[in-house]
Amino acid sequence: MDKLNNKKAFLAAISASQGLEFEYNEKAILEDYNIQGENKSSLTIKILTVIGGFLATLAFLAFLLIAGLYNSEEGLLLFGALFIIIAIWLNTAYDTLIIDTFSVSTYIIGFILLTFGLAEMRVDINIVTVVISLIAIISLFITQNYILSFISILTISCSFLTLILFNDLYDLIHLYIVITTLLLTYIFSNEALLISSNVKISKLYNPSRIGLIIALLFGLIAVGKKHIIPLSTSQIWLPSIVMFCVIIYLVYRILKIINIKTLKSRLLIYALSCLILIPLVFSPSILGALIIILLSFLVNYKTGLAIGIISFIYFISQYYYDLNYTLLTKSIILFSSGIVFLIFYLFTSKIPHSNEKI
């Protein structure tokens, strides 16, 4: 009760400080706070609930398979569609942890059944992929549940990758990376606008940013790890052009935030940035990891920052491992890159901000 009163006092203080023009729906805010409090539980309870809901759904699916569902294409389609509809309905009708967990398990299994049903009917893989992606897109408009939206975004991205791989259009992976990078940059750069524009869009913001980060990593792994897919080495630099521009734009945004105004300092930072980025033109995976790090730093997104740092270390290691040079040459390259990064760090840490005395 004390926490609820504190929330009311906090809202009243904000309203008093902002004046008569400040408007807010106190009832809706407090109701949402109460719902979050009711669904708040320990990590152990959440894990057990997720496992329990998933096992219960699998048990029901096992029962259907024992009953001979796998022998009926129509049955697979029917139950697949039914599971997806039930999952979406549960998320729109209820807002509790147990129901959310059960609906997510049902949603995933529904997609699996639907895919197997269409495959058993010998439907073309392109049509199956398009149908699955369309269902995922429609579900985003109907329900904005965090996990369901996250799964839908991953389903859409995996559908595009499936179309590329099964049609042997391997070089289109570069276009996939570019589109995903631009979408991710737009979402992170317009965080305040997206959160405040619409209730549905604001609920989709969090799952969208983590979903697009994972989707981008799928593409970066495809080009960062040799021999996963047969790519033309002459075109590997194409997505790097867009990524180079995005990183320079992000450096510009960060310089504005940390308030570095002197032209000499800004030009020197841009020059050092280009010096670091130019050797990485033939490794878009490293540039992609840098974009994830910079975007996460821009909005203080710790999960994305951790993912970006881990992927950056992995892609750098993979890049130098794949180089056709001697160990000594690789060591020199790695050492030189480290020196450039240290110079960049020392320079930026010594730059006085506009609010500091020079």
Kinemage of the C-alpha trace (Angstrom):
@kinemage 1
@onewidth
@group {chain A} dominant
@subgroup {mainchain}
@vectorlist {calphas} color= white
{ca met a 1} P 0.000 0.000 0.000
{ca asp a 2} L 2.891 2.331 0.822
{ca lys a 3} L 4.387 1.761 -2.637
{ca leu a 4} L 1.044 2.631 -4.269
{ca asn a 5} L 0.818 5.847 -2.223
{ca asn a 6} L 4.381 6.694 -3.199
{ca lys a 7} L 3.447 6.287 -6.862
{ca lys a 8} L 0.469 8.646 -6.407
{ca ala a 9} L 2.676 11.202 -4.668
{ca phe a 10} L 5.301 10.901 -7.401
{ca leu a 11} L 2.703 11.490 -10.141
{ca ala a 12} L 1.310 14.465 -8.231
{ca ala a 13} L 4.802 15.966 -7.887
{ca ile a 14} L 5.456 15.608 -11.614
{ca ser a 15} L 2.072 17.182 -12.420
{ca ala a 16} L 2.773 20.122 -10.097
{ca ser a 17} L 6.212 20.727 -11.591
{ca gln a 18} L 4.984 20.581 -15.209
{ca gly a 19} L 1.952 22.858 -14.784
{ca leu a 20} L -1.622 22.675 -16.021
{ca glu a 21} L -0.638 21.535 -19.525
{ca phe a 22} L 0.659 18.191 -18.180
{ca glu a 23} L -1.992 15.482 -18.557
{ca tyr a 24} L -1.885 11.840 -17.463
{ca asn a 25} L -4.267 8.960 -16.813
{ca glu a 26} L -3.645 8.207 -13.148
{ca lys a 27} L -6.129 5.329 -13.045
{ca ala a 28} L -4.549 3.529 -16.046
{ca ile a 29} L -1.012 4.008 -14.695
{ca leu a 30} L -1.898 2.630 -11.257
{ca glu a 31} L -3.824 -0.297 -12.772
{ca asp a 32} L -0.803 -1.215 -14.890
{ca tyr a 33} L 1.415 -0.964 -11.795
{ca asn a 34} L -0.939 -3.284 -9.880
{ca ile a 35} L -0.898 -5.834 -12.733
{ca gln a 36} L 2.912 -5.824 -12.756
{ca gly a 37} L 2.906 -6.329 -8.987
{ca glu a 38} L 0.515 -9.260 -9.194
{ca asn a 39} L 2.630 -10.949 -11.877
{ca lys a 40} L 5.913 -10.266 -10.092
{ca ser a 41} L 7.579 -13.433 -8.870
{ca ser a 42} L 11.007 -14.868 -8.213
{ca leu a 43} L 13.240 -16.070 -11.042
{ca thr a 44} L 12.876 -19.679 -9.819
{ca ile a 45} L 9.064 -19.500 -10.000
{ca lys a 46} L 9.246 -17.999 -13.518
{ca ile a 47} L 11.616 -20.722 -14.737
{ca leu a 48} L 9.471 -23.479 -13.233
{ca thr a 49} L 6.345 -21.925 -14.729
{ca val a 50} L 7.921 -21.750 -18.193
{ca ile a 51} L 9.128 -25.357 -17.979
{ca gly a 52} L 5.781 -26.552 -16.624
{ca gly a 53} L 3.760 -24.809 -19.317
{ca phe a 54} L 6.021 -26.100 -22.069
{ca leu a 55} L 5.925 -29.683 -20.761
{ca ala a 56} L 2.147 -29.580 -20.424
{ca thr a 57} L 1.798 -28.428 -24.034
{ca leu a 58} L 4.256 -31.092 -25.203
{ca ala a 59} L 2.276 -33.748 -23.306
{ca phe a 60} L -0.891 -32.718 -25.109
{ca leu a 61} L 0.973 -32.715 -28.433
{ca ala a 62} L 2.335 -36.221 -27.682
{ca phe a 63} L -1.213 -37.384 -27.051
{ca leu a 64} L -2.294 -36.037 -30.443
{ca leu a 65} L 0.641 -37.737 -32.183
{ca ile a 66} L -0.089 -41.059 -30.445
{ca ala a 67} L -3.655 -40.720 -31.681
{ca gly a 68} L -2.246 -40.669 -35.229
{ca leu a 69} L -2.199 -36.933 -35.927
{ca tyr a 70} L 1.066 -37.232 -37.890
{ca asn a 71} L -0.737 -39.417 -40.453
{ca ser a 72} L -3.212 -36.674 -41.298
{ca glu a 73} L -2.059 -33.570 -43.166
{ca glu a 74} L -5.434 -31.950 -42.520
{ca gly a 75} L -5.131 -32.733 -38.804
{ca leu a 76} L -1.676 -31.151 -38.617
{ca leu a 77} L -2.956 -28.015 -40.360
{ca leu a 78} L -6.099 -27.840 -38.240
{ca phe a 79} L -4.362 -28.255 -34.890
{ca gly a 80} L -1.489 -26.003 -35.940
{ca ala a 81} L -3.867 -23.181 -36.833
{ca leu a 82} L -5.946 -23.883 -33.707
{ca phe a 83} L -2.895 -23.716 -31.422
{ca ile a 84} L -1.820 -20.374 -32.914
{ca ile a 85} L -5.331 -18.899 -32.589
{ca ile a 86} L -5.650 -20.101 -28.981
{ca ala a 87} L -2.230 -18.628 -28.109
{ca ile a 88} L -3.141 -15.220 -29.545
{ca trp a 89} L -6.569 -15.272 -27.869
{ca leu a 90} L -5.107 -16.159 -24.467
{ca asn a 91} L -2.693 -13.235 -24.686
{ca thr a 92} L -5.404 -10.753 -25.581
{ca ala a 93} L -7.884 -12.048 -22.976
{ca tyr a 94} L -5.569 -12.630 -19.974
{ca asp a 95} L -2.500 -10.979 -18.516
{ca thr a 96} L -0.925 -13.432 -16.068
{ca leu a 97} L 2.435 -15.182 -15.995
{ca ile a 98} L 1.052 -18.727 -16.186
{ca ile a 99} L -1.260 -17.959 -19.118
{ca asp a 100} L 1.554 -16.130 -20.933
{ca thr a 101} L 3.849 -19.121 -20.530
{ca phe a 102} L 1.233 -21.575 -21.743
{ca ser a 103} L 0.335 -19.375 -24.721
{ca val a 104} L 3.988 -19.060 -25.809
{ca ser a 105} L 4.436 -22.842 -25.783
{ca thr a 106} L 1.177 -23.254 -27.694
{ca tyr a 107} L 2.233 -20.595 -30.199
{ca ile a 108} L 5.557 -22.295 -30.971
{ca ile a 109} L 4.032 -25.764 -31.285
{ca gly a 110} L 1.284 -24.333 -33.502
{ca phe a 111} L 3.879 -23.056 -35.950
{ca ile a 112} L 5.678 -26.424 -35.894
{ca leu a 113} L 2.452 -28.354 -36.619
{ca leu a 114} L 1.432 -25.924 -39.342
{ca thr a 115} L 4.823 -26.176 -41.033
{ca phe a 116} L 4.827 -29.990 -40.916
{ca gly a 117} L 1.255 -30.059 -42.237
{ca leu a 118} L 2.080 -27.883 -45.224
{ca ala a 119} L 5.269 -29.876 -45.870
{ca glu a 120} L 3.337 -33.173 -45.781
{ca met a 121} L 0.955 -31.753 -48.392
{ca arg a 122} L 3.979 -31.133 -50.643
{ca val a 123} L 3.394 -27.376 -50.638
{ca asp a 124} L 6.304 -25.416 -52.133
{ca ile a 125} L 8.804 -24.289 -49.498
{ca asn a 126} L 8.490 -20.674 -50.688
{ca ile a 127} L 4.725 -20.695 -50.117
{ca val a 128} L 5.158 -22.322 -46.687
{ca thr a 129} L 7.696 -19.669 -45.692
{ca val a 130} L 5.490 -16.804 -46.878
{ca val a 131} L 2.437 -18.215 -45.044
{ca ile a 132} L 4.383 -18.601 -41.791
{ca ser a 133} L 5.829 -15.085 -42.025
{ca leu a 134} L 2.393 -13.572 -42.787
{ca ile a 135} L 0.900 -15.274 -39.719
{ca ala a 136} L 3.757 -13.913 -37.604
{ca ile a 137} L 3.183 -10.389 -38.975
{ca ile a 138} L -0.577 -10.572 -38.302
{ca ser a 139} L 0.026 -11.759 -34.740
{ca leu a 140} L 2.192 -8.665 -34.123
{ca phe a 141} L -0.797 -6.441 -34.906
{ca ile a 142} L -3.190 -8.463 -32.742
{ca thr a 143} L -1.144 -9.015 -29.582
{ca gln a 144} L 1.871 -7.171 -28.204
{ca asn a 145} L 2.987 -9.754 -25.648
{ca tyr a 146} L 6.775 -9.488 -25.156
{ca ile a 147} L 7.771 -13.104 -25.762
{ca leu a 148} L 5.154 -13.703 -28.464
{ca ser a 149} L 6.277 -10.574 -30.337
{ca phe a 150} L 9.930 -11.592 -29.949
{ca ile a 151} L 9.192 -15.046 -31.412
{ca ser a 152} L 7.187 -13.475 -34.256
{ca ile a 153} L 10.060 -11.150 -35.199
{ca leu a 154} L 12.523 -14.035 -35.196
{ca thr a 155} L 10.072 -16.089 -37.279
{ca ile a 156} L 9.851 -13.309 -39.867
{ca ser a 157} L 13.636 -12.936 -40.072
{ca cys a 158} L 14.139 -16.711 -40.310
{ca ser a 159} L 11.540 -16.804 -43.101
{ca phe a 160} L 13.585 -14.327 -45.147
{ca leu a 161} L 16.740 -16.342 -44.530
{ca thr a 162} L 14.925 -19.525 -45.568
{ca leu a 163} L 13.838 -17.920 -48.844
{ca ile a 164} L 17.420 -16.843 -49.526
{ca leu a 165} L 18.963 -20.238 -48.747
{ca phe a 166} L 16.421 -22.522 -50.438
{ca asn a 167} L 16.458 -20.458 -53.627
{ca asp a 168} L 20.278 -20.346 -53.731
{ca leu a 169} L 20.222 -16.525 -53.660
{ca tyr a 170} L 23.106 -16.423 -51.237
{ca asp a 171} L 24.358 -12.948 -52.092
{ca leu a 172} L 20.989 -11.508 -51.025
{ca ile a 173} L 22.191 -12.079 -47.460
{ca his a 174} L 23.948 -8.720 -47.859
{ca leu a 175} L 20.600 -7.028 -48.522
{ca tyr a 176} L 19.134 -8.809 -45.484
{ca ile a 177} L 21.964 -7.453 -43.322
{ca val a 178} L 21.542 -3.912 -44.671
{ca ile a 179} L 17.760 -3.862 -44.119
{ca thr a 180} L 18.065 -5.312 -40.606
{ca thr a 181} L 20.828 -2.833 -39.727
{ca leu a 182} L 18.778 0.150 -40.911
{ca leu a 183} L 15.664 -1.058 -39.058
{ca leu a 184} L 17.654 -1.588 -35.878
{ca thr a 185} L 19.263 1.855 -36.179
{ca tyr a 186} L 15.883 3.522 -36.741
{ca ile a 187} L 14.299 1.828 -33.710
{ca phe a 188} L 17.177 2.663 -31.363
{ca ser a 189} L 17.554 6.224 -32.678
{ca asn a 190} L 13.843 6.981 -32.258
{ca glu a 191} L 13.270 5.342 -28.878
{ca ala a 192} L 11.372 8.282 -27.314
{ca leu a 193} L 9.224 8.815 -30.412
{ca leu a 194} L 8.220 5.142 -30.699
{ca ile a 195} L 7.455 4.715 -27.003
{ca ser a 196} L 5.287 7.845 -26.834
{ca ser a 197} L 3.553 7.578 -30.219
{ca asn a 198} L 1.129 4.693 -29.685
{ca val a 199} L 0.300 2.110 -27.019
{ca lys a 200} L 0.739 -0.866 -29.371
{ca ile a 201} L 3.972 0.471 -30.834
{ca ser a 202} L 5.370 1.204 -27.372
{ca lys a 203} L 4.691 -2.401 -26.309
{ca leu a 204} L 6.457 -3.669 -29.430
{ca tyr a 205} L 9.562 -1.546 -28.867
{ca asn a 206} L 11.364 -3.817 -26.366
{ca pro a 207} L 10.763 -7.140 -28.172
{ca ser a 208} L 11.545 -5.482 -31.507
{ca arg a 209} L 14.968 -4.236 -30.512
{ca ile a 210} L 16.154 -7.531 -29.009
{ca gly a 211} L 14.509 -9.475 -31.854
{ca leu a 212} L 16.261 -7.368 -34.499
{ca ile a 213} L 19.592 -7.703 -32.683
{ca ile a 214} L 19.296 -11.503 -32.820
{ca ala a 215} L 18.058 -11.320 -36.434
{ca leu a 216} L 21.094 -9.203 -37.381
{ca leu a 217} L 23.399 -11.684 -35.658
{ca phe a 218} L 21.941 -14.469 -37.830
{ca gly a 219} L 23.058 -12.582 -40.929
{ca leu a 220} L 26.416 -11.571 -39.441
{ca ile a 221} L 27.222 -15.178 -38.550
{ca ala a 222} L 26.350 -16.244 -42.099
{ca val a 223} L 28.952 -13.847 -43.563
{ca gly a 224} L 31.396 -13.940 -40.625
{ca lys a 225} L 31.895 -17.686 -40.536
{ca lys a 226} L 33.472 -19.131 -43.666
{ca his a 227} L 31.813 -21.964 -45.578
{ca ile a 228} L 28.416 -21.674 -43.821
{ca ile a 229} L 26.984 -20.454 -47.115
{ca pro a 230} L 28.803 -20.042 -50.467
{ca leu a 231} L 29.279 -16.287 -50.769
{ca ser a 232} L 31.072 -14.375 -53.489
{ca thr a 233} L 34.193 -12.835 -51.936
{ca ser a 234} L 34.025 -9.957 -54.442
{ca gln a 235} L 30.759 -8.704 -52.887
{ca ile a 236} L 31.498 -9.222 -49.198
{ca trp a 237} L 32.211 -5.509 -48.775
{ca leu a 238} L 28.806 -4.314 -50.044
{ca pro a 239} L 26.953 -4.182 -46.681
{ca ser a 240} L 30.036 -2.576 -45.133
{ca ile a 241} L 29.353 0.649 -47.061
{ca val a 242} L 26.004 1.127 -45.305
{ca met a 243} L 27.432 -0.038 -41.976
{ca phe a 244} L 30.335 2.407 -42.293
{ca cys a 245} L 27.862 5.288 -42.771
{ca val a 246} L 25.701 4.085 -39.871
{ca ile a 247} L 28.692 3.948 -37.501
{ca ile a 248} L 29.811 7.461 -38.472
{ca tyr a 249} L 26.221 8.654 -37.876
{ca leu a 250} L 26.211 7.002 -34.441
{ca val a 251} L 29.578 8.595 -33.598
{ca tyr a 252} L 28.016 11.940 -34.542
{ca arg a 253} L 25.050 11.254 -32.221
{ca ile a 254} L 27.308 10.223 -29.345
{ca leu a 255} L 29.512 13.311 -29.797
{ca lys a 256} L 26.399 15.465 -29.437
{ca ile a 257} L 25.394 13.625 -26.268
{ca ile a 258} L 28.797 13.949 -24.587
{ca asn a 259} L 28.844 17.569 -25.795
{ca ile a 260} L 32.117 17.754 -27.723
{ca lys a 261} L 31.814 20.964 -29.728
{ca thr a 262} L 35.315 21.937 -30.819
{ca leu a 263} L 35.776 21.312 -34.539
{ca lys a 264} L 39.356 20.063 -34.120
{ca ser a 265} L 38.331 17.390 -31.599
{ca arg a 266} L 35.359 16.241 -33.683
{ca leu a 267} L 37.429 15.977 -36.871
{ca leu a 268} L 40.136 14.031 -35.061
{ca ile a 269} L 37.552 11.596 -33.650
{ca tyr a 270} L 36.039 11.103 -37.116
{ca ala a 271} L 39.526 10.515 -38.545
{ca leu a 272} L 40.345 7.935 -35.859
{ca ser a 273} L 36.981 6.265 -36.420
{ca cys a 274} L 37.675 5.952 -40.144
{ca leu a 275} L 41.165 4.646 -39.388
{ca ile a 276} L 39.632 1.874 -37.283
{ca leu a 277} L 36.790 1.091 -39.719
{ca ile a 278} L 38.637 1.013 -43.054
{ca pro a 279} L 40.542 -2.250 -42.323
{ca leu a 280} L 37.203 -3.856 -41.392
{ca val a 281} L 35.465 -3.173 -44.713
{ca phe a 282} L 35.898 -6.817 -45.724
{ca ser a 283} L 34.453 -8.003 -42.417
{ca pro a 284} L 30.863 -6.689 -42.146
{ca ser a 285} L 30.272 -8.991 -39.182
{ca ile a 286} L 32.679 -6.953 -37.016
{ca leu a 287} L 31.085 -3.699 -38.189
{ca gly a 288} L 27.667 -5.122 -37.318
{ca ala a 289} L 28.836 -5.979 -33.808
{ca leu a 290} L 30.190 -2.433 -33.433
{ca ile a 291} L 26.794 -1.045 -34.486
{ca ile a 292} L 25.056 -3.153 -31.823
{ca ile a 293} L 27.520 -1.854 -29.197
{ca leu a 294} L 27.116 1.803 -30.219
{ca leu a 295} L 23.318 1.620 -30.445
{ca ser a 296} L 23.068 -0.060 -27.046
{ca phe a 297} L 25.423 2.525 -25.560
{ca leu a 298} L 23.330 5.296 -27.107
{ca val a 299} L 20.170 4.227 -25.238
{ca asn a 300} L 21.904 2.535 -22.264
{ca tyr a 301} L 20.607 -0.926 -23.199
{ca lys a 302} L 22.730 -3.289 -21.097
{ca thr a 303} L 21.507 -6.553 -22.635
{ca gly a 304} L 22.284 -5.341 -26.145
{ca leu a 305} L 25.649 -3.999 -24.999
{ca ala a 306} L 26.606 -7.396 -23.561
{ca ile a 307} L 25.479 -9.169 -26.745
{ca gly a 308} L 27.415 -6.661 -28.866
{ca ile a 309} L 30.643 -7.038 -26.889
{ca ile a 310} L 30.497 -10.855 -26.944
{ca ser a 311} L 29.751 -10.925 -30.686
{ca phe a 312} L 32.481 -8.334 -31.347
{ca ile a 313} L 35.087 -10.501 -29.592
{ca tyr a 314} L 33.870 -13.600 -31.436
{ca phe a 315} L 33.837 -11.995 -34.903
{ca ile a 316} L 37.288 -10.454 -34.432
{ca ser a 317} L 38.656 -13.843 -33.372
{ca gln a 318} L 36.974 -15.524 -36.341
{ca tyr a 319} L 38.213 -12.840 -38.738
{ca tyr a 320} L 41.874 -13.204 -37.773
{ca tyr a 321} L 41.582 -16.991 -37.646
{ca asp a 322} L 40.315 -17.053 -41.255
{ca leu a 323} L 43.069 -14.772 -42.586
{ca asn a 324} L 45.490 -16.580 -44.886
{ca tyr a 325} L 48.558 -15.153 -43.179
{ca thr a 326} L 51.256 -16.553 -40.938
{ca leu a 327} L 50.785 -16.434 -37.183
{ca leu a 328} L 53.384 -13.657 -36.905
{ca thr a 329} L 51.563 -11.473 -39.453
{ca lys a 330} L 48.236 -12.051 -37.712
{ca ser a 331} L 49.822 -11.085 -34.395
{ca ile a 332} L 51.174 -7.853 -35.889
{ca ile a 333} L 47.759 -6.982 -37.333
{ca leu a 334} L 46.036 -7.703 -34.036
{ca phe a 335} L 48.649 -5.729 -32.106
{ca ser a 336} L 48.311 -2.747 -34.470
{ca ser a 337} L 44.524 -2.787 -34.170
{ca gly a 338} L 44.811 -2.820 -30.375
{ca ile a 339} L 47.176 0.187 -30.468
{ca val a 340} L 44.676 2.144 -32.616
{ca phe a 341} L 41.823 1.354 -30.199
{ca leu a 342} L 43.952 2.419 -27.210
{ca ile a 343} L 44.881 5.710 -28.914
{ca phe a 344} L 41.214 6.311 -29.653
{ca tyr a 345} L 40.291 5.613 -26.014
{ca leu a 346} L 43.053 7.806 -24.574
{ca phe a 347} L 42.183 10.659 -26.918
{ca thr a 348} L 38.451 10.609 -26.187
{ca ser a 349} L 38.999 10.272 -22.426
{ca lys a 350} L 41.247 13.355 -22.390
{ca ile a 351} L 38.913 15.573 -24.434
{ca pro a 352} L 37.319 18.234 -22.174
{ca his a 353} L 33.553 18.561 -22.511
{ca ser a 354} L 31.920 21.931 -23.010
{ca asn a 355} L 30.931 22.106 -19.350
{ca glu a 356} L 34.484 21.424 -18.162
{ca lys a 357} L 37.281 23.951 -17.770
{ca ile a 358} L 40.006 23.718 -20.336
